[in-house]
Amino acid sequence: MLTHKLALEKLNREFENKTQQEIVDWAAKEFAGRIAITSSFGPESGVLLHMLSRADKTVPVLFLETGYHFPETLAYRDKLAGLFGLKNVIDLRADSARKAEIVAKHEGVPYDRDPDLCCQINKVEPLDEAIKGYEAWMSGIRRHQTDYRKSIRFVEEYEGEIYKISPLANFTSRDAWWYLNEHNIPQHPLYERGYLSIGCWPCTRAAQPGDDERAGRWAGKTKTECGIHTFKEVKEKEEKDKEPPQHVADGI
């Protein structure tokens, strides 16, 4: 349950002129003890995780351990967590009985036979359960990644009484590249092999020349999202410039 309301229109206007680090700092302070971040530990994940480590190393980092990750991704998760001193990386897993039933029903390849259902049980359902204990959820999605994401705002209120915070909303891949290099942050080991966006190994391939960064995800299918950023609806925008009684981006 939300403990207070934010003036979202005002807040989002202000954040267009703030640095990403300032937004992360604000979120960690505003929702101290009531916020978690999700990370795929894929290419460019080091950007937001580094910013988080500067703000609050104790914020829970939720990682969806589907059982289908590349070994390189699991090694990269451990490397970044150690490098940044992140103290609370949590693996989220599907209900084992439900997963076993679906895997058997689809002859061991649910990711091929029904990728939406595979994502639903391995990603959406575990995340939905986990974030019930938080008031805010931070993620690294960016506007330029997909058509669905191009209208995201820095802070949005979602159904289920939770705020979603996207500090990198207006970041580009070039911005991310410069940030990683400026701070000497290691890149995902598969990136140099052409994997620009990395999910589960059965549903990820290297990008081809001219592809956009997510072209290697679910290649040959119409699917573009795993579902964790689409399973909740954004609530209607607050009345423009309506001021809440308290906590309007203090300390930005």
N, C-alpha and C positions, 0 to 999 in steps of 0.2 A: 504493500500500500504506500502511495506517495505521501511523504510527510509534509511536503509543501509544493506549491505551484510556481513554475518559472514563467517569466514574461518572454515567451519564445520568439516572438517577432523582434523585439528589441535586442534580445540576446544574439540571435542569428545575424542581425545587421552588424552588431559590434564585432562579432567573431570574423566577419569577412576582412576586417582590418587588424586582426590579431595574428600572432605567430601560432603555429601548431603547438609549440611547447607551452605557450601561455594558455591555450585551450585545455591541454592535458593537465597542467598545473591547477587550473580552475576546477576541472572535473574531479581530480583527486581530493581537493580540499572541500568542495561543495558537497560531495557524497562520501566523505571519509567513512570507511567501515560498511558502506552500503553500495559499493560499486565493484564490478568485475570487468575484465577485458577478455575478448576472444581473440585467439591468434591461430592461424594455420601453420605458422613457422615456415612459410614459403618465401619466395623471392620478395624482397622489400619489407618483410615483416620486421626486420631489425630496426626500421625507422621508428615505428610507434613504440616498440618494446624499449628502445633506448630512451625515448622521451619519457615513458612511464617510469623507467628506473631512476630518472632524475627527479621525478615528482614524488613517487612513493613505491618502494620496492616490495611492499607487502600486499599490494592489490592483487587479488586472485587472477591468475592468467588461465583461462579455460581453453583446453586443447581437446578437440574431438578425435579421440583415438578410435578410429573406425576398424582397425585391424587390417586395413588395406594400404597403409602408408608406405612410401618408399623408405628403405632403411636410412637413406641419406637425410630424409626429413626428420626422423626420430633422433638421429645424431645431431642434426642442426638445432633441434629443440633444446637438447641438453647443453650444447655448446653456448647458445645465446643466453640461456638461463644462468649458466655459470659465469659467463662474461659480464652480464649486467647485474648479477647478484639478486636476481628475482627469487623471492623466497617462497612463493606460493603458486607453483605451476600445477594445475590439476587436470588429470586425464579424465575425460567424460566418455563413457562407453554405453553401448546399447544394452537393453535388457537381454541377458544371455539366452533365456528361453525363447523370447520372441524372435531374436536374431536366428537362432538355430532352426526354428520353424520356417522362417522365410528362406533361409539358405537352402534347406532341404526341398522346399516347394519349387524353387527355381534351379534345382539341380546343381547347386554349388556356385552359380554365377548370377546372383541377384543384380549385380551391377550391370550386367549385360541384358538380362531379360526384362528387368524393370528398374532402371536407374533412379527414377523418382522415388520409388518405394525404398530402395536401398539407402538413399540419402535421408529419407524420412526416419527410418529406424536407427540409423547410425549417427545422424547429425541433429536433425530437427528435434526429435523426441528427447534425447539426452540434454540438449541445450535448453529446451523449454522447461524441463524439470529443474535444471540447475539455476536458472536465472530467477526463479520464483523467490529466491531469498535475497534479491538485490533490488535497489531502487533505480539503479542506472547500469547500463551496459555500454561499454566502449568498444568500437571496432575500427579497423583500418581501411574500410571501403572508401572508394574515391569516385567522383562524378564521371570521370572520363572512361571508366572501365567498361561499362555496359550501358545500353539504353535505359534499362531499369534504374540504374544508379545515378543517372545524370541530373536528377532533380533532388537528390538528398540534401538535407540541411545539416548544419553542424550539430544541432540538438533538436530532437523530435520526441514527442510523446507518443508512445505506442499503446495499443490495447493491452490489457493485462497489467496496467498501472506500472509502467516502467519507462524511463527516459533512455533513448539511444543516442549516444554521442559519437560523432564521426569527425575527429579532429583533423583528419587528412582529406576532408571532402574536396577541397580545391587544390590538392597536391597533384602533380603529374608524375609520370614515370621518370622524366628527366630530373624533377625535383628530388625524387627518391634516390636516384643514382648519385646525385651530388651530395645528398645528406650522408649516404652510406660511405662514400669516399672521404668526405670531410672528417668524419668521426672514426675512420678506420674500422668500420663494422664489416665483418665477413659476410659474403653473399652465400645463398644456398648453393651447395656444391653442384647441383644439377643445372644451375642457371647458365653456366658456361657451355653446357651441352645443348642449349637451345630451349630449355624449359623455362618459359617466361612466367607461367602461372602453374602452380603445382598443387594438385589435390591427391586423390587416391590413385595408385599406379594403374588400375585397370581403365581409368577414365581420363588419363592424362598422357599427352604425347608432346614431343618437342614441336615448337612453332616452326612454320616454314617462312621463307623470305616473303616479306610483305604482309604477313599475318599481324593482327592486333594481339595484344598481350594475353588475351584469354582464349585465343583460337584453339589452343591445344587442349582445352577442357571439353569433354564429351564430343570430341570431333566426329562429324558425320551425323550428329543428332541435333534436334532443335533445342535441346536443353542448354541453358546458359547459366543457371543458378542452381546451387545445391539445395536451397530452400531456407537456410538459416537467416537470410536477410529478407525473406518474403513471407514467412509464415505468420507474422504479426502485421496487422494493419496500422498505419499511422492514423492517429486521431485527427479530427478536423482541427485546422489551425485555430489558435486562440484569437479572440477578437483583437484586431490589430492595435498594438501599443497598450493593451490592457495591462495595468500594473498589478502584480500580486502583492499581498500585504508584507511579504518578507523574502529574504534570500534571492535577490535579483543580481546574480553574478558578482557576489561580494569578492573582493580581493583580486580582480582581474588585473 
